[in-house]
Structure formats: structure tokens, C-alpha cells
Amino acid sequence: MATYPDEKAVYDSNGSSTDFSTDNSRPPTGVATTGPDENGITWKYLEFDTPFEELGLPGTEADLPNAFKRLGNPFDWAQTKKLAICVLGSFSCLMAAYSASAYSSGLAQMMAEWNQKKIPLLCGITTFTTGFGIGPMFLAPISEVYGRKPLIMGAYLLFNITHLCKALCHSFPGMLVARFWEGVAGSTFSTIVGGIMADIFISEQRGLPMSIFALCAMVGVGLGSLINGWVVFYSTWRWIHWSQLIYCSFQMVVVYFVISESRQNVILSRKAKLLNKLLAESNSDIKVQWKARADDETKTWGELMSGSVILPFKFLVKEPVVTAFSAWISFSWAMLYMFLQSVPLVFTQLFDFNAKQVGYVFGAVIGGSIIGFICNFTYEVWLSKLLPDRGPENRLYLSCVLSPLVPAGMFWLGWTAYSDSHYILPALAVGCACCGIFATYLAVFNYLADAYRGYASSALAAQSFCRNMLSGILPLVAGPMYAKMGFQGGSGMLGGISLALCTIPWVLMIWGPQIRARSKFASALG
């Protein structure tokens, strides 16, 4: 696959990059940033590759304390450490997706307990996805100042509090409030883990970690419904949330001890402060102090929020690539969440399934996602080397082939949604669609990251907002749509829309470079 000039760059809160290597206005490491101040101190910039001899410490590099040595470049961490962080971070995203779908398994019991109709209770999915959509825009800038780890630990704390509130909740409005904040907390995992992947893996190494990340995001949706179909069959809906609280509390402890701070400017700032402390302890006549470049480049909260909230909407309106990709992934992702409503409808009405049996059907979501992952792995390892290098368009080869599985799965679902069909046929249709959704999700994420490198966070935030907003709406209309149009008509209409959207990767494969050349953002990056 192609590599790009920002491989060794410092990444912002959503995984995009700021490449200092091409800015000649910045003094190199070890060169004084200013002359001596009123105290006679000269300040210098510290980098990960600053030679030990320039630090001014006595002794040798071997004499440095372990606390200082641990503050190294995340790109240089041991592969075992990177793998552990990748897996654990991806599992955090899996739990966020799990909680999104787990809620729907308890709808029937909540309807009976609170005397509510189904559509109002489905708003619990909408409030979750609303929190998931807007949360990153306000939370992501915090990691620019405080780093990844404080934010992910705070998200785990909020996540567990919402599980406790849901388990103890005795009112429908209270459940909606808890679901909103659960979505905000869950969105942080997706945002921060994506940034961590960019922090620790250079571009050419990022394909497999990002596919694991995408796999967990989809498998979590299927797993939440599969497992909690059992939970509500043998217990009550409250144990959906008690069980999540127990597991997530355990995982929170593991995350605390395994995941290290990975944001490079935060690490360098901490390293500079520790170096200044070591210099003070070893030499009372200090003439040189160190700082990170980011210490001179801090933004106000207004500037951070402007870039995080306003710029994504500018991308959505002014960038045709972002607009098209947002429509493509939003509709595909919304159908994944629509399955939370349509699968129980099809299999309870046509095949008389109970809650446990409906849960089994969501194994098709898991199976389809895994097949998509295997196809992507095969492409990354073998097939990508045989295809021509076309820059960001390299990310679209697989989606051109697999994304048509989404409309194929929807047509298949409609054509087999009859009581005299075998139940395995519509279940396989769900798996077929999910394989295509996986390829679409991964292609959109990787293409926007490659095409808009320095602006990737804004491009990704735009599609994330659209994707989550539509994912909260489609489950609400699925029931009335199928009641009016039938399973055949409704699925056929969705398949037709999806088929039209499948032309997007083909258009970009053919005219992508020309379209990007007309973008002031993408063209500025080459």
C-alpha cells in the first residue's frame, strides 16, 4: 500500500496529523527557541530523538531513571505492547456497540413493566446514537490538552455509572437520559481508540489494527442482541445492564494498567517537565530548560471547539467526497441498527421465534462481519500487492466488490421473508448485508483518513455525526414501514437505495484524483 509524508507526524485527537517535519519556521531539536529570559534561562524544544548529550544531564544514558525512559515515542513501543493496546482498545469499542444493541433485547419486558408502546421505547436507541454522534465533537479536543488516557478512563467511569442507573431505573424518561449519556461515553471509546491506533502504528502498519477495530464495532452489535436474548429469556431486562456493569468494571481496571498515554505532544510535555526536574536536582546553576513544541502552540477552548464542531459541518457541505461518503456509510450503518427492529419482526411474526431464538439470528451479524474481516485481511496481505498503486483509492478496491452485498442482502431478505421459507434463508441474508456493511465502514474510514490526512479528524467527525443520527432514526420507522409496505416491499426499497449508493466507490475509483484536486483541503496535502 502507499505510504504518505505524515507517517512520523504528531496526531490530533481524532487520529489526524500535524506534520512538523515540513515546517521550516520551527527550530529543530536542541536549538534555542528564545534567548535567555530575565532569569538567564534559555528554553529549547525537546523531541523523542534529542541526543542524550544535549540534555545536560550527568552520567550516561543508562543512568536515566525508568520513569524518563518510559516516556518514549509510541511508534517505538514493543509490538506486544502495541498488540495488547490494540486488542483492549478494540474491546472497549466492542462494549460500546454491545450496549447499543443490548438495550433492544429488553423492549418487550419494559413495555409490560412501564405500560409503554414500542416506538417510544425505541427512542432509547435514538438517544444513544444522538449522544454517540455529538459526543466526539465536544470531547475530542480535551484529549489534545490532557491526552488519551484521562479521557478514556473518564469515559469508562461514566459508562459504568449509566449501567448502574439503567439497572436501577424505574421510569421511562430516566432510561432515555441514561441512554444518552451512555452514548456519549461509548462514543469516546471509538474516538480515542481510533486516535490511539494512529499514535502507535505508522500508516503502512495500520491496516490490520483498523480492521480489528471495525470488526469489534460490528460484532458488538450482533453480540449484544445474541447474548441478551438469552438474558431476557431466563431473567429480566435489568440483568442486561447489571451484567454490563460487572464486565465493564473489570475491563476498566485492566485498561487502567495496560493502556499507556500515547498522544505524542502530551508525552513530550511530561518528558520535558521531568527532564527539567532532573536538571534541577543535578545542577543548581541551570542555564537551559526544555519544553515541548505543543507547549507554545496551545489553543483556547474556543479555537479547539471551533475546529472540532464547526469545521466538520463545513466539510459536510463543501466537500463532495465527504458528503458522498457520509451518505453511503450513514445509510449502510443505519440498516445495521434497523436489524435490531426488523429481525425480531420478521422472525417472531413469520417463524414464531422467542427472544432466545431471535438472539441466535444476530449471530449472522457476527458471521458476516468476520467474513468481511477475512476478506480484508486477504486483500491487505496478498491482493493489494498485485493491484496498481492509486493513493487513497487503494482503500476502495475491496469495497467496490463487497459493498454490493448490502443491497443483495436486503433483496434476499425481502424475497425470503415468507412463513413457508426456511428460517435460515433470511438469517443468511442478514449476514450477507453485514459483510458488505463491514467493507463499507472500513473503506470510508481509511479513505477519508488517507485523502484528508491533516484534516482527517474533521472529515471523519462529519461522517460519524451523519452515521449515528440516521442510525437512530431508521429503527423508529422500520415497524411502520414494514407494516405498510410488507417485508418484501420495505426490504426492496432499502435495497434499491443501497444499490444506488454502491456507485460511490466506483465513481471515486475512476474520478477520485480529479475530484480531490478540486478540494482546497485535499489538494493542499498532495
C-alpha positions as CSV (number, residue, x, y, z in Angstrom):
1,M,0.0,0.0,0.0
2,A,1.1,3.6,-0.5
3,T,2.8,5.5,2.3
4,Y,2.4,9.2,2.8
5,P,4.6,12.0,4.1
6,D,3.0,12.2,7.5
7,E,3.9,8.8,8.8
8,K,6.0,10.2,11.6
9,A,3.7,13.1,12.4
10,V,2.1,14.0,15.6
11,Y,-1.6,13.1,15.6
12,D,-4.5,15.1,16.8
13,S,-7.4,14.0,19.0
14,N,-9.2,12.0,16.2
15,G,-6.2,10.5,14.6
16,S,-5.3,13.1,12.0
17,S,-1.9,14.5,11.8
18,T,0.1,17.7,12.1
19,D,3.4,17.2,10.3
20,F,6.1,19.3,11.9
21,S,8.8,17.9,9.5
22,T,7.9,20.2,6.6
23,D,7.6,23.5,8.6
24,N,10.9,25.3,8.2
25,S,9.7,28.1,10.6
26,R,10.1,25.7,13.6
27,P,13.6,25.5,15.0
28,P,15.0,21.9,15.1
29,T,15.5,20.0,18.3
30,G,18.3,21.3,20.6
31,V,18.2,24.8,19.1
32,A,17.2,27.6,21.4
33,T,13.6,28.8,20.9
34,T,14.4,32.2,22.5
35,G,17.3,34.0,24.0
36,P,17.9,33.9,27.8
37,D,14.9,35.2,29.8
38,E,15.0,37.6,32.8
39,N,16.3,34.7,34.9
40,G,19.1,33.8,32.4
41,I,17.3,30.6,31.2
42,T,17.4,29.5,27.6
43,W,14.5,27.4,26.5
44,K,14.9,24.5,24.0
45,Y,12.5,22.2,22.3
46,L,12.6,18.5,23.3
47,E,12.0,15.8,20.8
48,F,12.0,12.0,21.1
49,D,15.2,11.8,19.1
50,T,17.1,14.5,21.1
51,P,20.6,13.1,21.7
52,F,21.4,12.4,25.4
53,E,24.5,14.5,25.1
54,E,22.4,17.7,24.5
55,L,20.2,17.1,27.6
56,G,22.8,18.4,30.0
57,L,22.4,15.5,32.5
58,P,25.4,13.9,34.2
59,G,26.4,10.3,33.7
60,T,25.3,8.2,30.8
61,E,22.0,7.3,29.1
62,A,21.9,4.1,31.1
63,D,21.7,6.2,34.3
64,L,18.4,7.7,33.3
65,P,15.5,6.8,35.6
66,N,12.9,4.3,34.3
67,A,10.2,7.0,34.6
68,F,12.1,9.0,32.0
69,K,12.8,6.0,29.7
70,R,9.2,5.1,29.6
71,L,8.3,8.4,28.0
72,G,9.4,7.3,24.6
73,N,8.0,7.6,21.1
74,P,4.8,5.4,20.9
75,F,5.9,4.3,17.4
76,D,8.8,2.6,19.0
77,W,6.9,0.7,21.6
78,A,7.3,-3.1,21.7
79,Q,5.0,-5.0,19.3
80,T,3.5,-7.0,22.2
81,K,2.5,-3.8,23.9
82,K,1.0,-2.4,20.8
83,L,-1.0,-5.6,20.2
84,A,-2.3,-5.6,23.8
85,I,-3.4,-1.9,23.5
86,C,-4.9,-2.6,20.1
87,V,-7.0,-5.6,21.3
88,L,-8.0,-4.0,24.6
89,G,-8.9,-0.7,22.9
90,S,-11.0,-2.6,20.3
91,F,-12.8,-4.5,23.0
92,S,-13.7,-1.1,24.5
93,C,-15.3,-0.2,21.2
94,L,-17.0,-3.7,21.1
95,M,-18.6,-3.0,24.5
96,A,-19.9,0.4,23.3
97,A,-21.5,-1.4,20.3
98,Y,-22.7,-4.2,22.6
99,S,-24.5,-1.7,24.8
100,A,-26.2,-0.1,21.8
101,S,-27.9,-3.3,20.8
102,A,-28.3,-5.0,24.2
103,Y,-31.0,-2.5,25.2
104,S,-33.3,-3.6,22.4
105,S,-33.5,-7.2,23.8
106,G,-35.4,-5.9,26.8
107,L,-38.0,-3.9,24.9
108,A,-40.9,-6.4,25.4
109,Q,-40.4,-6.6,29.2
110,M,-40.0,-2.8,29.5
111,M,-43.2,-2.3,27.5
112,A,-45.1,-4.5,30.0
113,E,-43.5,-3.0,33.1
114,W,-43.9,0.6,32.2
115,N,-47.1,0.3,30.1
116,Q,-45.4,1.9,27.1
117,K,-45.7,1.3,23.4
118,K,-42.8,0.0,21.4
119,I,-41.9,3.1,19.3
120,P,-41.4,5.4,22.4
121,L,-39.1,2.8,23.9
122,L,-37.2,2.5,20.6
123,C,-36.3,6.2,21.3
124,G,-33.7,4.6,23.7
125,I,-31.7,3.7,20.6
126,T,-32.2,7.2,19.2
127,T,-30.9,8.9,22.3
128,F,-28.0,6.6,22.5
129,T,-26.9,7.3,18.9
130,T,-27.5,11.0,19.4
131,G,-25.1,11.0,22.3
132,F,-22.7,8.9,20.2
133,G,-22.9,11.3,17.3
134,I,-22.4,14.6,19.1
135,G,-20.1,13.4,21.9
136,P,-16.8,13.3,20.0
137,M,-17.2,16.8,18.7
138,F,-17.1,18.2,22.2
139,L,-14.9,15.6,23.9
140,A,-12.2,15.1,21.3
141,P,-10.5,18.5,22.0
142,I,-10.0,17.5,25.6
143,S,-7.5,14.8,24.6
144,E,-5.4,17.5,22.8
145,V,-4.8,19.1,26.1
146,Y,-4.9,16.2,28.6
147,G,-4.1,13.2,26.5
148,R,-5.9,9.9,25.6
149,K,-5.8,8.0,28.9
150,P,-7.6,10.5,31.2
151,L,-10.4,10.8,28.7
152,I,-10.8,7.0,28.2
153,M,-10.8,6.4,32.0
154,G,-13.4,9.1,32.5
155,A,-15.5,7.5,29.8
156,Y,-15.3,4.2,31.5
157,L,-16.4,5.8,34.8
158,L,-19.4,7.5,33.1
159,F,-20.2,4.3,31.1
160,N,-20.4,2.3,34.3
161,I,-22.5,4.9,36.1
162,T,-25.0,4.8,33.2
163,H,-25.2,0.9,33.5
164,L,-25.9,1.3,37.2
165,C,-28.6,3.9,36.5
166,K,-30.3,1.8,33.9
167,A,-30.3,-1.3,36.1
168,L,-32.0,0.7,38.9
169,C,-34.2,2.8,36.7
170,H,-38.0,2.8,37.3
171,S,-39.1,5.4,34.8
172,F,-39.1,5.7,31.0
173,P,-37.7,9.3,30.9
174,G,-34.9,8.3,33.3
175,M,-33.9,5.5,30.9
176,L,-33.7,7.9,28.0
177,V,-31.5,10.2,29.9
178,A,-29.2,7.3,30.9
179,R,-29.1,6.1,27.3
180,F,-28.0,9.5,26.1
181,W,-25.1,9.7,28.5
182,E,-24.2,6.1,27.7
183,G,-23.9,7.1,24.1
184,V,-21.6,10.0,24.9
185,A,-19.4,7.7,27.0
186,G,-19.4,5.0,24.3
187,S,-18.5,7.5,21.6
188,T,-15.4,8.4,23.5
189,F,-14.1,4.8,23.1
190,S,-14.5,5.0,19.3
191,T,-12.9,8.4,19.1
192,I,-10.0,7.8,21.4
193,V,-9.2,4.3,20.3
194,G,-9.0,5.4,16.7
195,G,-6.6,8.1,17.8
196,I,-4.5,5.6,19.7
197,M,-4.2,3.4,16.7
198,A,-2.8,6.4,14.8
199,D,-0.5,7.2,17.7
200,I,1.2,3.8,17.8
201,F,1.1,2.5,14.2
202,I,2.6,4.2,11.2
203,S,0.4,4.3,8.1
204,E,1.7,1.2,6.4
205,Q,1.1,-0.8,9.6
206,R,-2.4,0.5,10.3
207,G,-4.5,-1.7,8.0
208,L,-4.8,-4.8,10.3
209,P,-5.4,-2.8,13.6
210,M,-8.0,-0.7,11.9
211,S,-9.8,-3.8,10.5
212,I,-9.8,-5.3,14.0
213,F,-11.2,-2.0,15.3
214,A,-14.0,-2.1,12.7
215,L,-14.7,-5.8,13.3
216,C,-15.3,-5.1,17.0
217,A,-17.6,-2.2,16.3
218,M,-19.9,-4.5,14.2
219,V,-19.5,-7.7,16.2
220,G,-20.5,-5.9,19.3
221,V,-23.9,-5.0,17.7
222,G,-24.6,-8.7,17.0
223,L,-23.2,-10.0,20.2
224,G,-25.3,-7.6,22.3
225,S,-28.6,-9.0,20.8
226,L,-27.4,-12.6,20.8
227,I,-26.3,-12.8,24.4
228,N,-29.1,-10.7,25.8
229,G,-31.8,-12.7,24.0
230,W,-30.7,-15.4,26.5
231,V,-30.6,-13.0,29.4
232,V,-34.2,-11.8,29.0
233,F,-35.4,-15.4,28.3
234,Y,-34.1,-16.7,31.6
235,S,-34.1,-13.5,33.7
236,T,-35.3,-9.8,33.5
237,W,-34.2,-6.9,31.4
238,R,-32.4,-5.4,34.4
239,W,-29.8,-8.1,34.2
240,I,-28.9,-6.8,30.7
241,H,-27.4,-3.8,32.5
242,W,-26.2,-5.5,35.7
243,S,-24.1,-7.9,33.6
244,Q,-22.6,-5.0,31.6
245,L,-21.8,-3.1,34.8
246,I,-19.9,-6.2,36.2
247,Y,-17.9,-6.8,33.0
248,C,-17.1,-3.2,32.2
249,S,-15.9,-2.6,35.8
250,F,-13.5,-5.4,35.4
251,Q,-12.4,-4.1,32.0
252,M,-11.9,-0.6,33.4
253,V,-9.3,-2.0,35.8
254,V,-7.5,-3.8,33.0
255,V,-7.5,-0.7,30.8
256,Y,-6.0,1.4,33.6
257,F,-3.0,-0.9,34.0
258,V,-2.5,-1.9,30.3
259,I,-3.1,1.3,28.2
260,S,-0.5,4.0,28.5
261,E,-0.7,7.6,27.3
262,S,0.0,7.6,23.6
263,R,-0.6,11.2,22.5
264,Q,2.9,12.4,21.5
265,N,2.7,16.1,22.4
266,V,1.4,15.1,25.9
267,I,4.2,12.6,26.4
268,L,6.8,15.1,25.3
269,S,5.4,17.8,27.6
270,R,5.6,15.4,30.5
271,K,9.1,14.3,29.5
272,A,10.3,17.9,29.3
273,K,8.9,18.6,32.8
274,L,10.6,15.5,34.2
275,L,13.9,16.5,32.5
276,N,13.8,20.0,34.0
277,K,13.2,18.4,37.4
278,L,16.2,16.0,36.9
279,L,18.3,19.0,35.8
280,A,17.3,20.9,38.9
281,E,18.3,18.0,41.1
282,S,21.7,17.6,39.5
283,N,22.7,21.2,38.9
284,S,21.8,24.2,40.9
285,D,23.2,26.6,38.2
286,I,20.6,25.8,35.5
287,K,21.1,27.7,32.2
288,V,18.9,25.6,30.0
289,Q,15.3,24.4,30.3
290,W,13.3,22.2,28.0
291,K,9.7,22.2,26.7
292,A,7.6,20.5,24.0
293,R,6.6,22.3,20.8
294,A,3.0,21.9,21.7
295,D,3.5,24.0,24.9
296,D,3.9,27.0,22.6
297,E,1.0,26.1,20.4
298,T,-1.8,25.6,22.8
299,K,-5.2,26.8,21.6
300,T,-8.0,28.4,23.5
301,W,-11.1,26.3,24.2
302,G,-13.0,28.5,21.7
303,E,-10.4,27.6,19.0
304,L,-10.5,23.9,19.9
305,M,-14.3,23.8,19.8
306,S,-14.4,25.7,16.5
307,G,-12.2,23.2,14.9
308,S,-14.0,20.3,16.4
309,V,-17.6,21.4,15.9
310,I,-17.8,23.9,13.1
311,L,-15.2,22.5,10.6
312,P,-16.9,19.1,10.3
313,F,-20.1,20.7,9.1
314,K,-18.1,22.8,6.6
315,F,-16.6,19.6,5.3
316,L,-20.1,18.1,5.1
317,V,-21.4,21.0,3.0
318,K,-18.4,21.9,0.9
319,E,-16.5,18.7,0.3
320,P,-18.3,16.4,-2.3
321,V,-16.2,13.4,-1.2
322,V,-17.2,13.8,2.4
323,T,-20.8,14.4,1.5
324,A,-21.0,11.3,-0.7
325,F,-19.2,9.1,1.8
326,S,-21.3,10.3,4.6
327,A,-24.5,9.4,2.7
328,W,-23.0,6.0,1.8
329,I,-21.9,4.9,5.2
330,S,-24.8,6.5,7.0
331,F,-27.4,4.5,5.1
332,S,-25.4,1.3,5.4
333,W,-24.8,1.7,9.1
334,A,-28.4,2.7,9.7
335,M,-29.5,-0.6,8.2
336,L,-27.3,-2.4,10.7
337,Y,-29.2,-0.7,13.5
338,M,-32.5,-1.3,11.7
339,F,-31.9,-5.0,12.0
340,L,-32.4,-4.5,15.8
341,Q,-36.0,-3.9,14.9
342,S,-36.6,-5.7,11.7
343,V,-35.0,-9.1,12.7
344,P,-37.4,-9.5,15.7
345,L,-40.4,-8.5,13.5
346,V,-39.6,-11.0,10.7
347,F,-38.7,-13.9,12.9
348,T,-41.4,-13.6,15.6
349,Q,-44.2,-12.9,13.1
350,L,-43.2,-15.4,10.4
351,F,-41.4,-18.1,12.3
352,D,-42.8,-17.7,15.8
353,F,-39.3,-17.3,17.4
354,N,-39.0,-16.5,21.1
355,A,-36.4,-14.0,22.5
356,K,-33.7,-16.6,22.8
357,Q,-34.2,-17.8,19.2
358,V,-34.2,-14.2,17.8
359,G,-30.9,-13.7,19.6
360,Y,-29.4,-16.6,17.6
361,V,-30.3,-14.8,14.4
362,F,-28.0,-12.0,15.3
363,G,-25.1,-14.5,15.1
364,A,-25.5,-13.7,11.3
365,V,-24.3,-10.2,12.0
366,I,-21.2,-11.6,13.7
367,G,-20.6,-14.2,10.9
368,G,-21.0,-11.6,8.1
369,S,-18.6,-9.2,9.9
370,I,-16.0,-11.9,10.4
371,I,-16.2,-12.9,6.7
372,G,-15.7,-9.3,5.8
373,F,-12.7,-9.1,8.1
374,I,-11.2,-12.2,6.5
375,C,-11.7,-10.8,3.0
376,N,-10.0,-7.5,4.1
377,F,-7.1,-9.4,5.7
378,T,-6.6,-11.4,2.5
379,Y,-6.7,-8.2,0.4
380,E,-4.2,-6.4,2.7
381,V,-1.7,-9.3,2.8
382,W,-1.8,-10.6,-0.7
383,L,-4.0,-8.9,-3.2
384,S,-3.0,-5.3,-2.5
385,K,0.5,-6.0,-3.8
386,L,-0.9,-7.2,-7.2
387,L,-3.1,-4.1,-7.8
388,P,-1.8,-0.7,-9.1
389,D,-1.0,1.9,-6.5
390,R,-3.6,4.7,-6.8
391,G,-3.1,6.5,-3.5
392,P,-6.2,6.8,-1.3
393,E,-8.2,5.0,-4.0
394,N,-6.3,1.8,-2.9
395,R,-8.7,1.8,0.0
396,L,-11.7,1.3,-2.3
397,Y,-10.8,-1.8,-4.2
398,L,-12.4,-4.2,-1.7
399,S,-15.5,-2.1,-1.1
400,C,-16.2,-2.0,-4.8
401,V,-16.5,-5.8,-4.7
402,L,-18.1,-6.3,-1.3
403,S,-20.4,-3.2,-0.8
404,P,-23.0,-4.6,-3.3
405,L,-23.6,-7.3,-0.8
406,V,-25.6,-4.8,1.2
407,P,-28.4,-4.4,-1.4
408,A,-28.1,-8.0,-2.3
409,G,-28.7,-8.9,1.4
410,M,-31.7,-6.6,1.6
411,F,-33.3,-8.0,-1.6
412,W,-32.5,-11.5,-0.4
413,L,-34.2,-10.7,3.0
414,G,-37.3,-9.4,1.2
415,W,-37.6,-12.4,-1.2
416,T,-37.3,-15.0,1.5
417,A,-39.4,-13.3,4.2
418,Y,-42.3,-15.8,3.9
419,S,-43.6,-18.1,6.6
420,D,-43.2,-21.1,4.2
421,S,-39.5,-20.3,3.7
422,H,-36.8,-21.9,5.8
423,Y,-35.7,-19.5,8.6
424,I,-32.1,-19.9,7.7
425,L,-32.6,-18.0,4.4
426,P,-33.5,-14.6,5.8
427,A,-30.8,-15.2,8.5
428,L,-28.2,-15.7,5.8
429,A,-29.5,-12.5,4.1
430,V,-28.7,-10.5,7.2
431,G,-25.1,-12.0,7.3
432,C,-24.7,-11.1,3.6
433,A,-25.7,-7.5,4.2
434,C,-23.4,-7.2,7.2
435,C,-20.4,-8.4,5.2
436,G,-21.0,-5.5,2.8
437,I,-21.5,-3.1,5.7
438,F,-18.2,-4.0,7.2
439,A,-16.4,-3.4,3.9
440,T,-18.2,0.0,3.5
441,Y,-17.3,1.1,7.1
442,L,-13.7,0.2,6.7
443,A,-13.3,1.8,3.3
444,V,-14.9,5.1,4.4
445,F,-12.7,5.4,7.5
446,N,-9.5,4.5,5.7
447,Y,-10.2,6.6,2.6
448,L,-11.0,9.8,4.4
449,A,-8.0,9.3,6.7
450,D,-5.7,9.0,3.7
451,A,-7.2,11.6,1.5
452,Y,-7.6,14.3,4.2
453,R,-4.6,13.5,6.3
454,G,-4.2,16.8,8.2
455,Y,-7.9,17.3,8.2
456,A,-8.9,13.7,8.8
457,S,-10.5,14.3,12.2
458,S,-13.0,16.8,10.7
459,A,-13.8,14.6,7.7
460,L,-14.3,11.6,10.0
461,A,-16.4,13.6,12.5
462,A,-18.7,14.7,9.7
463,Q,-19.5,11.1,8.6
464,S,-19.7,9.9,12.2
465,F,-22.3,12.6,13.0
466,C,-24.4,11.7,10.0
467,R,-24.0,7.9,10.5
468,N,-25.2,8.0,14.1
469,M,-28.0,10.4,13.5
470,L,-29.5,8.2,10.8
471,S,-28.9,5.1,12.8
472,G,-31.2,6.5,15.5
473,I,-34.0,7.3,13.1
474,L,-34.3,4.2,10.8
475,P,-35.2,1.8,13.7
476,L,-38.1,4.1,14.6
477,V,-39.6,3.9,11.1
478,A,-38.8,0.2,10.4
479,G,-42.0,-1.1,12.2
480,P,-44.5,1.3,10.5
481,M,-42.6,0.9,7.1
482,Y,-42.9,-2.9,7.2
483,A,-46.5,-2.8,8.4
484,K,-47.5,-0.6,5.4
485,M,-45.2,-2.0,2.7
486,G,-44.7,-5.6,3.9
487,F,-41.4,-7.3,4.4
488,Q,-40.9,-7.6,0.7
489,G,-41.7,-4.0,-0.3
490,G,-39.8,-2.5,2.6
491,S,-36.7,-4.5,2.2
492,G,-36.8,-4.0,-1.6
493,M,-37.0,-0.2,-1.2
494,L,-34.0,-0.2,1.2
495,G,-32.1,-2.5,-1.2
496,G,-32.8,-0.1,-4.1
497,I,-31.4,2.9,-2.2
498,S,-28.4,1.0,-1.1
499,L,-27.8,-0.2,-4.7
500,A,-27.7,3.4,-5.9
501,L,-25.2,4.4,-3.2
502,C,-22.9,1.5,-4.2
503,T,-21.9,3.5,-7.2
504,I,-20.0,6.0,-5.0
505,P,-16.7,3.9,-4.6
506,W,-16.7,3.2,-8.4
507,V,-17.1,6.9,-9.2
508,L,-14.1,7.7,-6.9
509,M,-12.1,4.9,-8.3
510,I,-12.5,6.5,-11.8
511,W,-12.5,10.2,-11.0
512,G,-11.2,10.4,-7.4
513,P,-7.9,12.2,-8.1
514,Q,-9.7,14.8,-10.2
515,I,-12.4,15.3,-7.6
516,R,-9.8,15.6,-4.8
517,A,-7.7,18.1,-6.9
518,R,-10.7,20.5,-6.8
519,S,-10.8,20.4,-3.0
520,K,-8.7,23.1,-1.3
521,F,-8.2,20.7,1.7
522,A,-7.3,17.5,-0.1
523,S,-5.3,19.2,-2.9
524,A,-3.2,21.1,-0.3
525,L,-2.0,17.7,1.0
526,G,-0.9,16.5,-2.4
